């Protein structure tokens, strides 16, 4: 597309693409969004990728494993102390059907919220048998015993490598890693890759890096371009072509209980996440 094409024209094209249905998948893709480095756009990515896929007609389940509950907030899903969610799922053996909620305005998107008590799950899980497999067992029960299928299950993790993140890594088929286009972008990624290797060797051989998404990209700075080039050189097959710009609308949307796609569909951030979701979907279908 020519660089002279106006923002309005790009928005029209983006919205038209949004209305196009995405082809359903034969099997559920279980994607964990993780990066133990905070502030990289992890929850923002989980929320907006999930929203874009659901708006493309795909059935999506988002599991909020971050005790901060930001993904739940972004979809305006209740997650106070009285609302059952991921804590009950992991610690008390509740089923996904019993704790999920339909995200308002999304006919194909369900959310398992993270309540305030999830902060204590790391401690409570230690005493339980198969503590690392609780999430995988719950997903397996839903798919196999309850015969309920989602096209995508997206798991949002806390910025740490504790038991919650370990549950997410063992439950997933693939990993989506958001990387901020700023200094120290690769900080901590080596440790995450080591954890992935341990998980694949010992508990989940299917786990692999499905995609890396460059976030908070400021095309005006040389640093952003240098970081993007460095990441692409290290992971040439994993990095998505689409980059997510640093955008005000992306940051504002959660405070209104919305994804950026519903908050301002024509904004650069919304169009970028739409493009990233479609690229991720096509990338998975080609495998």
Backbone as CSV, one residue per row, in Angstrom:
resi,resn,N_x,N_y,N_z,CA_x,CA_y,CA_z,C_x,C_y,C_z
1,UNK,0.845,-1.187,0.000,0.000,0.000,0.000,0.878,1.232,0.000
2,UNK,0.544,2.234,-0.791,1.340,3.440,-0.909,1.372,4.192,0.402
3,UNK,2.528,4.847,0.662,2.685,5.605,1.895,1.779,6.831,1.914
4,UNK,1.298,7.222,0.724,0.462,8.415,0.641,-1.016,8.128,0.931
5,UNK,-1.368,6.874,1.074,-2.756,6.530,1.382,-3.136,7.137,2.727
6,UNK,-4.261,7.787,2.788,-4.664,8.494,3.993,-5.041,7.531,5.114
7,UNK,-5.038,8.071,6.321,-5.444,7.276,7.480,-6.890,6.833,7.336
8,UNK,-7.726,7.714,6.796,-9.138,7.369,6.625,-9.320,6.197,5.681
9,UNK,-8.533,6.183,4.582,-8.612,5.077,3.629,-8.148,3.787,4.275
10,UNK,-7.057,3.872,5.040,-6.572,2.688,5.748,-7.630,2.177,6.722
11,UNK,-8.312,3.110,7.377,-9.345,2.705,8.333,-10.492,1.991,7.637
12,UNK,-10.904,2.499,6.484,-11.987,1.860,5.721,-11.579,0.450,5.325
13,UNK,-10.336,0.306,4.844,-9.838,-1.017,4.456,-9.788,-1.936,5.675
14,UNK,-9.308,-1.389,6.811,-9.213,-2.197,8.020,-10.564,-2.663,8.511
15,UNK,-11.541,-1.770,8.512,-12.886,-2.125,8.955,-13.514,-3.146,8.011
16,UNK,-13.259,-3.001,6.725,-13.780,-3.963,5.757,-13.187,-5.348,6.023
17,UNK,-11.896,-5.377,6.328,-11.255,-6.658,6.647,-11.818,-7.226,7.943
18,UNK,-12.142,-6.337,8.892,-12.698,-6.784,10.161,-14.012,-7.513,9.966
19,UNK,-14.779,-7.079,8.987,-16.085,-7.683,8.734,-15.973,-9.022,8.002
20,UNK,-14.800,-9.300,7.468,-14.615,-10.572,6.772,-14.431,-11.688,7.801
21,UNK,-15.176,-12.751,7.644,-15.068,-13.868,8.581,-13.739,-14.590,8.400
22,UNK,-13.175,-15.026,9.511,-11.961,-15.838,9.470,-12.361,-17.305,9.413
23,UNK,-11.591,-18.089,8.695,-11.902,-19.507,8.547,-11.741,-20.234,9.877
24,UNK,-12.736,-21.023,10.284,-12.631,-21.775,11.547,-11.470,-22.757,11.500
25,UNK,-11.009,-23.155,12.671,-9.893,-24.086,12.775,-10.399,-25.495,13.058
26,UNK,-9.701,-26.513,12.542,-10.115,-27.895,12.826,-9.893,-28.275,14.285
27,UNK,-8.875,-27.665,14.897,-8.563,-27.952,16.293,-8.350,-26.643,17.058
28,UNK,-8.529,-26.717,18.349,-8.353,-25.539,19.191,-6.881,-25.156,19.290
29,UNK,-6.606,-23.870,19.068,-5.259,-23.344,19.316,-5.246,-22.754,20.710
30,UNK,-4.363,-23.278,21.536,-4.229,-22.787,22.904,-2.949,-21.969,22.976
31,UNK,-3.100,-20.677,23.165,-1.968,-19.755,23.096,-1.792,-19.056,24.437
32,UNK,-0.604,-19.180,25.003,-0.262,-18.456,26.212,0.496,-17.187,25.835
33,UNK,0.033,-16.063,26.356,0.708,-14.786,26.128,1.552,-14.504,27.362
34,UNK,2.866,-14.531,27.209,3.732,-14.443,28.382,5.006,-13.656,28.095
35,UNK,5.455,-12.986,29.107,6.761,-12.332,29.145,6.916,-11.854,30.574
36,UNK,7.915,-12.392,31.280,8.035,-12.032,32.689,8.479,-10.595,32.890
37,UNK,8.914,-9.930,31.829,9.249,-8.509,31.920,7.957,-7.706,31.851
38,UNK,7.698,-6.900,32.830,6.469,-6.121,32.865,6.485,-4.942,31.914
39,UNK,5.307,-4.430,31.596,5.197,-3.227,30.785,5.472,-3.403,29.311
40,UNK,5.291,-4.623,28.791,5.584,-4.870,27.379,4.323,-4.966,26.521
41,UNK,3.161,-4.779,27.146,1.913,-4.882,26.391,1.356,-6.282,26.343
42,UNK,1.657,-7.071,27.370,1.231,-8.474,27.386,-0.296,-8.600,27.480
43,UNK,-0.874,-7.992,28.501,-2.326,-8.068,28.661,-3.040,-7.354,27.519
44,UNK,-2.516,-6.216,27.109,-3.093,-5.484,25.976,-3.126,-6.360,24.741
45,UNK,-2.065,-7.115,24.535,-2.001,-8.016,23.382,-3.006,-9.153,23.510
46,UNK,-3.079,-9.771,24.688,-4.035,-10.867,24.889,-5.460,-10.388,24.645
47,UNK,-5.799,-9.218,25.178,-7.146,-8.672,25.056,-7.493,-8.350,23.610
48,UNK,-6.623,-7.631,22.931,-6.951,-7.145,21.593,-6.819,-8.211,20.509
49,UNK,-5.892,-9.145,20.680,-5.833,-10.279,19.756,-7.094,-11.125,19.921
50,UNK,-7.482,-11.371,21.165,-8.704,-12.137,21.413,-9.924,-11.454,20.841
51,UNK,-10.019,-10.132,21.028,-11.154,-9.378,20.511,-11.203,-9.425,18.991
52,UNK,-10.053,-9.264,18.349,-10.003,-9.269,16.881,-10.412,-10.622,16.317
53,UNK,-9.958,-11.702,16.936,-10.321,-13.040,16.473,-11.820,-13.285,16.639
54,UNK,-12.356,-12.854,17.782,-13.792,-13.038,18.024,-14.630,-12.210,17.058
55,UNK,-14.170,-11.004,16.733,-14.907,-10.164,15.794,-14.804,-10.702,14.375
56,UNK,-13.827,-11.576,14.155,-13.716,-12.255,12.874,-14.579,-13.500,12.797
57,UNK,-15.407,-13.729,13.821,-16.349,-14.843,13.808,-15.839,-16.113,14.451
58,UNK,-14.671,-16.065,15.071,-14.104,-17.249,15.711,-14.512,-17.284,17.182
59,UNK,-14.658,-18.477,17.704,-15.049,-18.652,19.100,-13.800,-18.617,19.968
60,UNK,-13.777,-17.668,20.904,-12.564,-17.406,21.689,-12.870,-17.479,23.187
61,UNK,-11.961,-18.114,23.917,-12.002,-18.113,25.377,-10.735,-17.450,25.873
62,UNK,-10.872,-16.390,26.670,-9.710,-15.737,27.270,-9.681,-16.081,28.750
63,UNK,-8.562,-16.642,29.198,-8.389,-17.013,30.596,-7.426,-16.023,31.238
64,UNK,-7.907,-15.293,32.223,-7.114,-14.272,32.902,-6.396,-14.913,34.086
65,UNK,-5.084,-15.100,33.942,-4.293,-15.698,35.020,-3.462,-14.669,35.772
66,UNK,-3.665,-13.408,35.487,-2.918,-12.344,36.155,-3.742,-11.836,37.345
67,UNK,-3.226,-11.951,38.570,-3.989,-11.499,39.741,-4.432,-10.041,39.680
68,UNK,-3.781,-9.223,38.848,-4.214,-7.836,38.706,-5.573,-7.742,38.007
69,UNK,-5.934,-8.775,37.232,-7.249,-8.817,36.596,-7.459,-7.790,35.503
70,UNK,-6.382,-7.325,34.889,-6.524,-6.264,33.886,-7.244,-6.736,32.627
71,UNK,-7.048,-7.973,32.242,-7.756,-8.493,31.067,-9.261,-8.557,31.333
72,UNK,-9.625,-8.903,32.550,-11.043,-8.923,32.921,-11.627,-7.512,32.877
73,UNK,-10.866,-6.564,33.385,-11.305,-5.168,33.368,-11.499,-4.662,31.947
74,UNK,-10.583,-5.037,31.068,-10.639,-4.558,29.689,-11.893,-5.011,28.961
75,UNK,-12.480,-6.125,29.393,-13.730,-6.595,28.791,-14.936,-6.295,29.669
76,UNK,-14.706,-5.474,30.695,-15.788,-5.080,31.599,-16.473,-6.302,32.216
77,UNK,-15.669,-7.304,32.528,-16.165,-8.540,33.141,-15.972,-8.450,34.652
78,UNK,-17.026,-8.749,35.396,-16.952,-8.675,36.855,-15.893,-9.625,37.396
79,UNK,-15.087,-9.121,38.336,-14.057,-9.993,38.923,-13.753,-9.571,40.359
80,UNK,-14.794,-9.223,41.094,-14.592,-8.884,42.496,-14.543,-10.165,43.334
81,UNK,-14.435,-10.000,44.629,-14.211,-11.138,45.523,-15.332,-12.166,45.472
82,UNK,-16.532,-11.744,45.179,-17.674,-12.665,45.191,-17.848,-13.427,43.877
83,UNK,-17.063,-13.073,42.876,-17.224,-13.673,41.546,-16.213,-14.802,41.353
84,UNK,-16.670,-16.029,41.083,-15.727,-17.135,40.852,-14.951,-16.937,39.557
85,UNK,-13.709,-17.379,39.566,-12.868,-17.203,38.385,-11.728,-18.186,38.357
86,UNK,-10.546,-17.714,37.996,-9.420,-18.626,37.805,-8.930,-19.247,39.114
87,UNK,-9.108,-18.581,40.230,-8.726,-19.195,41.504,-9.551,-20.460,41.738
88,UNK,-10.858,-20.345,41.587,-11.732,-21.509,41.769,-11.431,-22.599,40.753
89,UNK,-11.041,-22.183,39.547,-10.700,-23.137,38.495,-9.466,-23.947,38.876
90,UNK,-8.433,-23.286,39.379,-7.160,-23.943,39.661,-7.120,-24.628,41.021
91,UNK,-7.637,-23.964,42.023,-7.474,-24.443,43.403,-8.647,-25.286,43.873
92,UNK,-9.855,-24.921,43.461,-11.039,-25.611,43.977,-11.641,-26.602,42.991
93,UNK,-11.082,-26.708,41.809,-11.544,-27.698,40.845,-12.813,-27.341,40.114
94,UNK,-13.174,-26.069,40.071,-14.359,-25.653,39.319,-14.145,-25.879,37.825
95,UNK,-15.229,-26.066,37.103,-15.119,-26.230,35.659,-15.099,-24.868,34.967
96,UNK,-14.586,-24.852,33.740,-14.573,-23.616,32.977,-15.996,-23.112,32.744
97,UNK,-16.916,-24.035,32.477,-18.310,-23.653,32.239,-18.915,-22.933,33.439
98,UNK,-18.446,-23.270,34.641,-19.018,-22.691,35.852,-18.483,-21.296,36.163
99,UNK,-17.325,-20.935,35.588,-16.706,-19.659,35.976,-16.564,-18.667,34.821
100,UNK,-16.810,-19.083,33.619,-16.640,-18.165,32.489,-17.816,-17.194,32.410
101,UNK,-17.551,-16.050,31.772,-18.586,-15.050,31.525,-18.501,-14.610,30.067
102,UNK,-19.618,-14.286,29.486,-19.659,-13.761,28.135,-19.274,-12.277,28.168
103,UNK,-18.299,-11.907,27.364,-17.889,-10.507,27.282,-18.978,-9.698,26.593
104,UNK,-19.385,-8.615,27.203,-20.464,-7.796,26.679,-20.119,-7.265,25.290
105,UNK,-21.039,-7.480,24.354,-20.839,-6.990,22.995,-20.115,-7.955,22.083
106,UNK,-19.708,-9.111,22.617,-18.994,-10.114,21.824,-19.765,-11.435,21.859
107,UNK,-20.444,-11.791,20.789,-21.209,-13.043,20.796,-20.347,-14.300,20.807
108,UNK,-19.050,-14.142,20.506,-18.192,-15.327,20.409,-17.011,-15.286,21.383
109,UNK,-17.066,-14.452,22.396,-15.922,-14.296,23.299,-16.335,-14.491,24.751
110,UNK,-15.726,-15.490,25.397,-15.944,-15.741,26.816,-14.671,-15.433,27.588
111,UNK,-14.840,-15.060,28.841,-13.706,-14.718,29.701,-13.818,-15.461,31.026
112,UNK,-12.712,-16.068,31.452,-12.613,-16.587,32.816,-11.864,-15.519,33.597
113,UNK,-12.547,-14.802,34.503,-11.940,-13.637,35.150,-10.953,-14.003,36.252
114,UNK,-10.110,-13.041,36.577,-9.154,-13.194,37.676,-9.618,-12.336,38.836
115,UNK,-10.026,-12.992,39.920,-10.453,-12.270,41.106,-9.273,-11.922,41.996
116,UNK,-9.527,-11.143,43.029,-8.452,-10.692,43.908,-7.789,-11.857,44.652
117,UNK,-8.542,-12.939,44.881,-7.968,-14.067,45.615,-6.964,-14.861,44.793
118,UNK,-6.876,-14.594,43.504,-5.901,-15.313,42.678,-4.473,-15.026,43.128
119,UNK,-4.274,-13.884,43.799,-2.941,-13.545,44.295,-2.429,-14.605,45.277
120,UNK,-3.342,-15.311,45.948,-2.925,-16.350,46.885,-2.821,-17.730,46.279
121,UNK,-3.102,-17.847,45.010,-3.114,-19.165,44.366,-1.732,-19.805,44.329
122,UNK,-0.698,-18.984,44.160,0.663,-19.528,44.116,0.960,-20.332,45.374
123,UNK,0.508,-19.823,46.524,0.739,-20.512,47.802,-0.187,-21.710,47.943
124,UNK,-1.450,-21.524,47.619,-2.432,-22.593,47.805,-2.199,-23.779,46.877
125,UNK,-1.640,-23.523,45.713,-1.386,-24.598,44.757,-0.269,-25.529,45.205
126,UNK,0.648,-25.018,46.007,1.822,-25.805,46.406,1.428,-27.112,47.071
127,UNK,0.354,-27.095,47.842,-0.058,-28.286,48.599,-0.858,-29.286,47.767
128,UNK,-1.207,-28.940,46.538,-2.082,-29.785,45.734,-1.297,-30.727,44.826
129,UNK,-1.861,-31.907,44.590,-1.269,-32.837,43.625,-1.477,-32.310,42.202
130,UNK,-0.525,-32.594,41.350,-0.574,-32.158,39.954,-0.827,-30.644,39.852
131,UNK,-0.156,-29.909,40.723,-0.402,-28.469,40.789,-0.046,-27.744,39.491
132,UNK,0.928,-28.272,38.751,1.326,-27.624,37.495,0.352,-27.916,36.357
133,UNK,-0.535,-28.904,36.548,-1.411,-29.364,35.465,-2.871,-28.949,35.642
134,UNK,-3.160,-28.139,36.635,-4.550,-27.809,36.939,-5.267,-27.148,35.759
135,UNK,-4.596,-26.223,35.100,-5.244,-25.528,33.989,-5.410,-26.462,32.792
136,UNK,-4.375,-27.246,32.509,-4.487,-28.186,31.387,-5.601,-29.196,31.620
137,UNK,-5.728,-29.670,32.850,-6.789,-30.628,33.163,-8.171,-30.004,32.953
138,UNK,-8.318,-28.739,33.357,-9.611,-28.067,33.200,-9.955,-27.881,31.724
139,UNK,-8.976,-27.522,30.921,-9.209,-27.344,29.487,-9.516,-28.676,28.819
140,UNK,-8.756,-29.706,29.194,-8.984,-31.036,28.623,-10.383,-31.546,28.960
141,UNK,-10.818,-31.323,30.195,-12.159,-31.728,30.608,-13.217,-31.029,29.767
142,UNK,-13.032,-29.737,29.534,-14.007,-28.976,28.752,-14.089,-29.492,27.318
143,UNK,-12.939,-29.745,26.710,-12.920,-30.133,25.300,-13.344,-31.587,25.106
144,UNK,-12.814,-32.475,25.942,-13.042,-33.904,25.728,-14.311,-34.417,26.408
145,UNK,-14.534,-34.057,27.642,-15.673,-34.604,28.378,-16.956,-33.815,28.115
146,UNK,-16.824,-32.502,28.060,-18.004,-31.673,27.847,-18.252,-31.399,26.373
147,UNK,-17.300,-31.838,25.537,-17.445,-31.741,24.080,-17.730,-30.304,23.627
148,UNK,-16.997,-29.376,24.219,-17.162,-27.969,23.850,-15.849,-27.444,23.281
149,UNK,-15.929,-26.870,22.107,-14.713,-26.476,21.393,-14.680,-24.977,21.129
150,UNK,-13.539,-24.387,21.405,-13.247,-23.021,21.002,-12.223,-23.066,19.874
151,UNK,-12.260,-22.073,19.006,-11.199,-21.968,18.000,-9.892,-21.558,18.669
152,UNK,-10.005,-20.641,19.626,-8.819,-20.150,20.341,-9.078,-20.107,21.835
153,UNK,-8.089,-20.553,22.593,-8.040,-20.306,24.022,-6.789,-19.479,24.257
154,UNK,-6.970,-18.269,24.759,-5.855,-17.356,24.980,-5.688,-17.155,26.478
155,UNK,-4.471,-17.363,26.951,-4.193,-17.298,28.386,-3.274,-16.120,28.668
156,UNK,-3.753,-15.206,29.490,-2.951,-14.046,29.884,-2.261,-14.346,31.200
157,UNK,-0.930,-14.186,31.234,-0.136,-14.555,32.404,0.317,-13.336,33.202
158,UNK,0.668,-13.548,34.462,1.286,-12.470,35.241,2.729,-12.261,34.769
159,UNK,3.330,-11.121,35.083,4.728,-10.878,34.688,5.702,-11.572,35.632
160,UNK,5.649,-12.890,35.649,6.520,-13.692,36.512,6.596,-15.094,35.943
161,UNK,7.459,-15.908,36.534,7.588,-17.296,36.077,7.241,-18.261,37.211
162,UNK,6.180,-17.959,37.943,5.744,-18.799,39.041,4.796,-19.894,38.594
163,UNK,4.037,-20.436,39.558,3.147,-21.564,39.286,2.011,-21.198,38.335
164,UNK,1.544,-19.961,38.370,0.473,-19.571,37.467,0.956,-19.610,36.019
165,UNK,2.113,-19.027,35.778,2.667,-19.040,34.422,3.026,-20.455,34.006
166,UNK,3.542,-21.246,34.935,3.871,-22.637,34.614,2.626,-23.406,34.201
167,UNK,1.519,-23.188,34.889,0.253,-23.807,34.491,-0.119,-23.413,33.067
168,UNK,0.081,-22.148,32.743,-0.262,-21.664,31.403,0.639,-22.279,30.337
169,UNK,1.914,-22.441,30.632,2.845,-23.022,29.667,2.551,-24.501,29.432
170,UNK,2.179,-25.203,30.472,1.880,-26.626,30.334,0.548,-26.833,29.619
171,UNK,-0.371,-25.886,29.761,-1.695,-26.022,29.137,-1.684,-25.664,27.656
172,UNK,-0.703,-24.883,27.211,-0.736,-24.316,25.863,-0.058,-25.184,24.814
173,UNK,-0.441,-24.928,23.548,0.272,-25.503,22.407,1.403,-24.586,21.963
174,UNK,1.158,-23.282,22.116,2.141,-22.320,21.620,2.182,-21.075,22.487
175,UNK,3.236,-20.320,22.280,3.483,-19.140,23.079,3.512,-17.916,22.171
176,UNK,2.821,-16.869,22.600,2.881,-15.572,21.935,3.620,-14.632,22.878
177,UNK,4.750,-14.110,22.416,5.589,-13.265,23.265,5.565,-11.831,22.754
178,UNK,4.985,-10.904,23.520,5.081,-9.490,23.151,6.437,-8.939,23.605
179,UNK,7.089,-8.187,22.739,8.372,-7.572,23.080,8.294,-6.083,22.789
180,UNK,8.595,-5.294,23.794,8.534,-3.837,23.676,9.720,-3.326,22.862
181,UNK,9.447,-2.409,21.950,10.506,-1.871,21.091,11.263,-0.752,21.807
182,UNK,11.873,-1.102,22.914,12.666,-0.154,23.668,13.901,-0.848,24.210
183,UNK,14.767,-0.061,24.839,16.023,-0.579,25.371,15.750,-1.731,26.341
184,UNK,16.624,-2.730,26.332,16.473,-3.931,27.144,15.282,-4.777,26.701
185,UNK,14.915,-4.684,25.425,13.758,-5.439,24.930,13.926,-6.945,25.127
186,UNK,15.148,-7.421,24.962,15.384,-8.860,25.070,15.730,-9.288,26.490
187,UNK,15.685,-8.323,27.434,16.005,-8.652,28.820,14.994,-9.661,29.361
188,UNK,15.481,-10.728,29.904,14.598,-11.734,30.477,14.121,-12.781,29.499
189,UNK,14.262,-12.506,28.187,13.774,-13.470,27.205,14.578,-14.762,27.246
190,UNK,15.870,-14.650,27.539,16.712,-15.844,27.642,16.213,-16.767,28.739
191,UNK,15.828,-16.185,29.873,15.305,-17.000,30.968,13.983,-17.654,30.590
192,UNK,13.126,-16.906,29.892,11.849,-17.462,29.455,12.063,-18.638,28.507
193,UNK,13.013,-18.504,27.589,13.309,-19.579,26.636,13.836,-20.816,27.368
194,UNK,14.622,-20.604,28.418,15.106,-21.739,29.207,13.949,-22.471,29.877
195,UNK,12.997,-21.699,30.409,11.822,-22.312,31.039,11.017,-23.098,29.999
196,UNK,10.875,-22.521,28.814,10.156,-23.212,27.735,10.824,-24.540,27.409
197,UNK,12.144,-24.526,27.356,12.893,-25.761,27.060,12.648,-26.815,28.131
198,UNK,12.635,-26.397,29.391,12.379,-27.342,30.479,10.969,-27.913,30.390
199,UNK,10.023,-27.058,30.064,8.637,-27.511,29.947,8.482,-28.506,28.801
200,UNK,9.090,-28.218,27.652,8.964,-29.123,26.502,9.665,-30.455,26.757
201,UNK,10.751,-30.425,27.497,11.495,-31.654,27.772,10.787,-32.543,28.790
202,UNK,10.095,-31.924,29.750,9.574,-32.690,30.871,8.059,-32.872,30.913
203,UNK,7.305,-31.907,30.393,5.857,-31.993,30.600,5.008,-31.707,29.370
204,UNK,5.475,-30.857,28.472,4.621,-30.449,27.349,5.451,-30.322,26.066
205,UNK,5.709,-31.442,25.398,6.546,-31.407,24.192,5.943,-30.623,23.034
206,UNK,4.636,-30.322,23.083,3.993,-29.579,21.994,4.249,-28.076,22.063
207,UNK,4.678,-27.585,23.216,4.843,-26.146,23.389,5.959,-25.599,22.509
208,UNK,5.660,-24.514,21.808,6.673,-23.847,20.983,6.330,-22.372,20.874
209,UNK,7.306,-21.585,20.454,7.050,-20.161,20.233,6.294,-20.021,18.923
210,UNK,5.016,-19.682,19.024,4.206,-19.539,17.821,4.429,-18.212,17.130
211,UNK,4.624,-17.164,17.936,4.810,-15.839,17.348,5.406,-14.891,18.377
212,UNK,6.123,-13.911,17.865,6.631,-12.800,18.677,6.053,-11.528,18.078
213,UNK,5.484,-10.687,18.936,4.849,-9.457,18.474,5.590,-8.254,19.036
214,UNK,6.036,-7.379,18.144,6.723,-6.158,18.550,5.689,-5.106,18.926
215,UNK,5.786,-4.582,20.142,4.793,-3.640,20.647,5.428,-2.286,20.970
216,UNK,4.551,-1.275,21.135,4.979,0.073,21.515,6.043,0.618,20.566
217,UNK,5.839,0.377,19.283,6.797,0.798,18.259,6.599,2.275,17.923
218,UNK,7.659,3.044,18.041,7.641,4.462,17.680,8.532,4.642,16.467
219,UNK,7.909,4.702,15.295,8.655,4.772,14.049,9.506,6.009,13.889
220,UNK,9.343,7.010,14.767,10.125,8.241,14.667,11.522,8.086,15.258
221,UNK,11.724,7.032,16.041,13.003,6.875,16.723,13.864,5.797,16.087
222,UNK,15.143,6.039,16.078,16.085,5.056,15.553,16.130,3.829,16.459
223,UNK,15.979,4.072,17.775,16.031,2.971,18.728,14.982,1.913,18.416
224,UNK,13.752,2.336,18.115,12.679,1.385,17.831,13.026,0.522,16.627
225,UNK,13.553,1.131,15.585,13.938,0.373,14.388,15.098,-0.578,14.691
226,UNK,16.055,-0.115,15.502,17.201,-0.965,15.849,16.748,-2.178,16.658
227,UNK,15.846,-1.942,17.611,15.338,-3.049,18.435,14.569,-4.045,17.568
228,UNK,13.716,-3.532,16.682,12.938,-4.406,15.804,13.858,-5.257,14.931
229,UNK,14.891,-4.634,14.383,15.834,-5.374,13.538,16.594,-6.426,14.336
230,UNK,16.941,-6.093,15.573,17.666,-7.042,16.420,16.799,-8.260,16.736
231,UNK,15.552,-8.016,17.107,14.653,-9.123,17.427,14.415,-9.988,16.193
232,UNK,14.202,-9.356,15.047,13.981,-10.126,13.810,15.203,-10.957,13.436
233,UNK,16.386,-10.441,13.720,17.605,-11.201,13.389,17.749,-12.437,14.267
234,UNK,17.280,-12.340,15.510,17.352,-13.484,16.421,16.226,-14.490,16.180
235,UNK,15.046,-13.994,15.761,13.873,-14.855,15.575,13.222,-14.560,14.214
236,UNK,13.915,-14.889,13.126,13.408,-14.515,11.795,12.091,-15.165,11.414
237,UNK,11.796,-16.338,11.947,10.575,-17.053,11.561,9.413,-16.812,12.518
238,UNK,9.719,-16.296,13.689,8.678,-16.151,14.695,8.067,-14.743,14.743
239,UNK,8.840,-13.722,14.405,8.364,-12.348,14.553,7.310,-12.035,13.492
240,UNK,6.161,-11.534,13.949,5.105,-11.150,13.021,5.529,-9.907,12.234
241,UNK,5.058,-9.819,11.006,5.337,-8.645,10.181,4.702,-7.399,10.784
242,UNK,3.516,-7.543,11.301,2.795,-6.428,11.915,3.482,-5.992,13.202
243,UNK,3.602,-4.684,13.393,4.084,-4.139,14.653,2.968,-3.287,15.258
244,UNK,2.951,-3.225,16.579,1.934,-2.449,17.271,2.527,-1.086,17.639
245,UNK,1.946,-0.013,17.140,2.507,1.310,17.420,2.220,1.755,18.844
246,UNK,3.049,2.656,19.327,2.734,3.314,20.592,1.574,4.267,20.325
247,UNK,0.432,4.008,20.930,-0.773,4.752,20.572,-1.602,5.064,21.808
248,UNK,-2.125,6.273,21.862,-2.909,6.728,23.004,-4.190,5.916,23.151
249,UNK,-4.868,5.622,22.036,-6.137,4.902,22.096,-5.979,3.519,22.717
250,UNK,-4.863,2.860,22.446,-4.607,1.531,23.017,-4.545,1.617,24.539
251,UNK,-3.922,2.667,25.045,-3.799,2.847,26.492,-5.103,3.283,27.132
252,UNK,-5.904,4.048,26.416,-7.151,4.567,26.974,-8.249,3.519,27.072
253,UNK,-8.317,2.625,26.107,-9.449,1.707,25.975,-9.794,0.932,27.248
254,UNK,-8.816,0.334,27.978,-9.184,-0.460,29.157,-9.916,0.336,30.230
255,UNK,-9.626,1.631,30.342,-10.289,2.430,31.370,-11.777,2.600,31.088
256,UNK,-12.186,2.293,29.851,-13.601,2.331,29.478,-14.195,0.927,29.378
257,UNK,-13.461,-0.061,29.862,-13.941,-1.438,29.822,-14.073,-1.974,28.420
258,UNK,-13.135,-1.585,27.541,-13.209,-1.985,26.141,-11.835,-2.374,25.612
259,UNK,-11.848,-3.141,24.524,-10.635,-3.315,23.735,-10.505,-2.094,22.838
260,UNK,-9.338,-1.897,22.267,-9.167,-0.745,21.376,-10.002,-0.905,20.111
261,UNK,-10.364,-2.133,19.774,-11.156,-2.381,18.572,-12.571,-1.847,18.699
262,UNK,-13.123,-1.882,19.891,-14.464,-1.327,20.086,-14.395,0.128,20.529
263,UNK,-13.300,0.506,21.142,-13.153,1.884,21.621,-12.940,2.856,20.463
264,UNK,-12.053,2.504,19.534,-11.819,3.347,18.358,-11.311,2.460,17.229
265,UNK,-12.255,1.918,16.469,-11.927,0.937,15.441,-11.027,1.490,14.341
266,UNK,-11.067,2.799,14.132,-10.278,3.382,13.050,-8.892,3.842,13.490
267,UNK,-8.565,3.668,14.765,-7.278,4.135,15.271,-6.142,3.237,14.794
268,UNK,-4.922,3.773,14.723,-3.769,2.966,14.285,-3.563,1.717,15.136
269,UNK,-3.781,1.845,16.439,-3.601,0.682,17.310,-4.596,-0.414,17.019
270,UNK,-5.865,-0.034,16.785,-6.891,-1.029,16.476,-6.588,-1.737,15.168
271,UNK,-6.204,-0.981,14.153,-5.904,-1.579,12.853,-4.687,-2.494,12.942
272,UNK,-3.722,-2.098,13.778,-2.528,-2.931,13.939,-2.857,-4.251,14.622
273,UNK,-3.673,-4.209,15.671,-4.027,-5.460,16.351,-4.916,-6.342,15.468
274,UNK,-5.752,-5.723,14.672,-6.544,-6.495,13.723,-5.642,-7.223,12.739
275,UNK,-4.665,-6.494,12.220,-3.721,-7.088,11.269,-2.900,-8.193,11.922
276,UNK,-2.457,-7.950,13.166,-1.660,-8.953,13.876,-2.465,-10.223,14.127
277,UNK,-3.744,-10.067,14.488,-4.590,-11.238,14.746,-4.783,-12.064,13.487
278,UNK,-5.018,-11.396,12.375,-5.208,-12.126,11.121,-3.907,-12.799,10.686
279,UNK,-2.790,-12.121,10.896,-1.507,-12.725,10.555,-1.232,-13.943,11.428
280,UNK,-1.527,-13.828,12.724,-1.349,-14.956,13.643,-2.240,-16.116,13.226
281,UNK,-3.476,-15.809,12.841,-4.421,-16.849,12.425,-3.926,-17.563,11.166
282,UNK,-3.497,-16.807,10.193,-3.012,-17.408,8.940,-1.722,-18.173,9.162
283,UNK,-0.872,-17.670,10.042,0.381,-18.341,10.367,0.108,-19.726,10.943
284,UNK,-0.912,-19.801,11.808,-1.261,-21.075,12.416,-1.908,-22.030,11.427
285,UNK,-2.703,-21.503,10.507,-3.387,-22.354,9.537,-2.422,-22.964,8.533
286,UNK,-1.290,-22.311,8.321,-0.312,-22.808,7.345,0.544,-23.936,7.899
287,UNK,0.505,-24.117,9.222,1.347,-25.175,9.822,0.696,-26.537,9.680
